Amino acid sequence: MINIRNIAQSFRSNFSYLVSIIIIFYLVGFSGLTMPSTRPFFIHLTPFALLLSSLVVGLFHSKFSAKTILVFIFIYAASFMVELIGVNTGSIFGHYTYGHGLGIKLFNTPLIIGLNWLLLVYVSNSVMERTNWNPLFKVFGASFLLLTYDVLLEQVAPNLSMWTFSESAVPVQNYVAWFLLALLFSLVIKLLKINTKNRIAPVVFGIQALFFAALLLTLN
C-alpha cells in the first residue's frame, strides 16, 4: 500500500533535487511552446503541468485537516462558479472565451480552472508568510501578487490557447475582478487560520512567473 506520508517526506528531504527537476520541467515546457512544430503538443500538456505543480505543492503542505480541505474545496468550487458565470455572461471579467489549452470544459468552463485559482491563491499567500507583515498586509500583499501574476499571464494566454478576450485589450474589469476574488479567498484563508507556510510554494510561484515572463518576451 502506498504511504503518502513517506512519499512526501522523501520529497522534502531531497528539496534541492526537486527544485532542479521543476526547473528542468519548465525549461522543457518553455522550449516546446516556443517552437511552432511542437507548440500544439505542449499546449495539450498544460492541464497536466498544472496538476503536477499542485501535487508538488500539496506534498509540502503541513497538514490536511478537515477544515483545510473544506476551505480548499470552497475556493475551487467558488472560483469555478465565478468563472462559469463570467465566461457565459461577460459580466464579471469581460467578454472572453476559453480555448482548448486548459482541457475538458463544463458549460464552456475548464474543470481545471478552479484548481488554478486554488494553487495561485495558496502560493501567493505562502509567499506572504515569508514576511513579518501584519495579517491584513499579508492578505493585501497576496492579492496584489496574484494580480501582478495575472497581468503577466493575460499577455500570453491567447498564444497558449487558454483564453481570449473579445476586446483588443484586456478590460480593466478583469483585473478588478481578479483582485477582489484574490482578496476574498485570501481573507478566508487568513480568518480561518489555514496554514500556507510551505517551503516549495514560493519556488513554484517564482518559477511559473519567470516561465510566463520568458514566454511573453519570446512569443509576443
Summary of the structure (lengths in Angstrom):
residues: 220
radius of gyration: 17.2
end to end distance: 48.0
largest distance: 53.2
contacts: 669
relative contact order: 0.15
helix: 70%
strand: 5%
